[in-house]
Amino acid sequence: MKDKLQKLISEYGRIAFAVYLSIFALTMLGFGLAIAQGFEVDGVSSTAGTLGAAWVATKLTQPLRIGATLVLTPMVGAVINRRRSAE
């Protein structure tokens, strides 16, 4: 998988990076909202507890997020290239 990811980055560059970060942000936001809605976090700062738990959950999904990046980046790249060539 590491070789596929490196090939993807060399071919798509910033597009691959943007897709990965978008997936990361959406996953983190989704977990953060789910935890905030379903669990009461006790401690000094409930915001830090929620964000920490969301980060851990997001980190556990990293292999899935990398796989999604490998699948989605060529599609996003094709759409972007089509739009650039239409201009």
BASE-190730 format. One record per residue: residue in one letter; x, y, z of N, C-alpha, C, O, CB in turn. Coordinates in steps of 0.05 Angstrom, whole numbers, plus 5000, padded with zeros to 4 digits. Glycine has a CB too. Layout:
AXYZXYZXYZXYZXYZ ...
***
This chain:
M501649765000500050005000501750255000501050464989498150005024 K504150235013505950465014506850544986506950784980508350405032 D507450354969508350404942506050544926506550724911509250154928 K503650444929501350564915500950844924500351024907498750394921 L501250904950500851174960503051354949502451584941500851174990 Q505551264948507751424938507351484908507851704899510351294942 K506351294893505851324865503651534861503751704843505051064851 L501551514877499251694876500251984882499452164868497051614896 I501852014902502852284909504652394887504452634880504452274935 S506252224875507952324853506352394828507152574813510152114846 E504152264824502452314800500552554805500252714787500852064793 Y499352564828497252774833498152994851496853204852494852644844 G500252954867501353164884499353284903498353154921502453374867 R498853544899497253694918494353594919492953614939497253984911 I493353484896490653374896490453144915488453124931489853284867 A492352964915492352734934492452834963491052724980494752544928 F494153024968494353134995491753265004490953225026496653344996 A490553414986487953544992485753344998484153375016487153734970 V485653124982483652914986484152785013482152745028483852704963 Y486552715019487152595045486352775068485052685087490152515047 L487153025067486553215089483453255091482453285113487953475085 S482153265069479153295069477853055083476053085099478053325041 I478752815076477652575088478352575118476652505135478852315075 F480752655125481552665153479752865169478652795190484452755156 A479353105158477753305171474853215174473653255195477953575155 L473753105153470953015155470652785175468652775189470052915127 T472652605176472552385195472752495224471252415242474752185190 M474652675228475052795254472452945263471652925286477452985254 L471353095245468953245251466653055257465153095277468153425228 G466352845242464252655246464452515273462452495288464252445224 F466852425280467252295306466852505328465652435349470052175308 G467852745325467452945345464553005351463653025374468853205337 L462953035329460153075333458752835346456952865363458853145306 A459452595337458152355348458852325377457052265393459152105333 I461252375385462052355413460752565429459752515452465152375416 A460552805418459353025433456352975437455153055457459753295418 Q455052845418452152795420451552545437449452535450451052755392 G453352345437452752095449454052045476453151865491453351885432 F456152185482457652125506458052385522458552595510460251995500 E457952365548458652595565461452555575462052355589456652615589 V463152735568465952715575466452875600465953115601467852825552 D467352735621467952875646470952945647472652805637467252685671 G471553155660474253245663474553545665472553685666475953135641 V476953635665477453925667476354065643475054275646480453975669 S476753965619475754095595474453885578475753715566478054225580 S471853895576470353695561470953725531470853525516467353715565 T471653965522472354005494474953855487475053725467472754305487 A476953875504479453725500478953425500480153275485481553805520 G477153335518476553055519475252955494475852735484474852995544 T473353115484471953035460473853035436473852845420469553225455 L475453245434477353255412479453035413480152915393478753525411 G480252965437482252755441481052485433482352325419483152735469 A478552435442477252185434476752165404477051955392474652155450 A475952395393475552405364478152355349478052215328474352675355 W480352465359482952415346483652125347484652015327485152585359 V483351995370483951715372482251545353483251365340483551615402 A479651605352477851455334478651495305478651315289474951535339 T479451745299480251815271482851665265483151565243480652115268 K484651655284487251515279486751215274488251095258489051555304 L484851105288484250815283483150765255483350535245482250725304 T482050965243480950925215483050995194482350995170478551105212 Q485551035201487551125182487850935158487951025135490251145195 P487950665162488150495138485750525119486050515094488350205147 L483350565130481050605113481250875099480450895075478450595130 R482251075112482451345100484551345078484151475057483151555121 I486751195082488751175060487551025036488051105014491251025071 G486050815041484750675020482850845005482650844980483350425030 A481251005019479351185006480851394990479951474969477551325027 T483151485000484751684985485751554959485751694938487151775002 L486651304960487551164936485351144915485851164891488650894943 V482851104924480651064906479551334896479051364872478350914920 L479351524913478051784906479851974891478852134875477051914931 T482451974896484252174884484152164853483952384841487052124893 P484251934840484151944811481452064801481452194780484451664799 M479352014815476752124807476752424810475852574792474451994823 V477652524833477752804838479652944817479053154807478752864867 G481952814812483852914792482652934765483053134751486352744791 A481052734757479752744730477752974729477653114708478252484725 V476153024750474253244750475753514749474953684733472553234776 I477853544764479353794764480653834736480554054725481553784786 N481753624724483053654698480953724676481453884658484453404690 R478553604678476353664660475553964662475154094642473953484664 R475354054686474554334690476754524680476154734669474054394720 R479254454684481454624675481554634644482054844633484254514686 S481054414632481154404603478754534590478854624567481354114593 A476554554605474154684595474354994596472955134582471654594611 E476155094612476455384615477955504593478355744592477855454640 
***
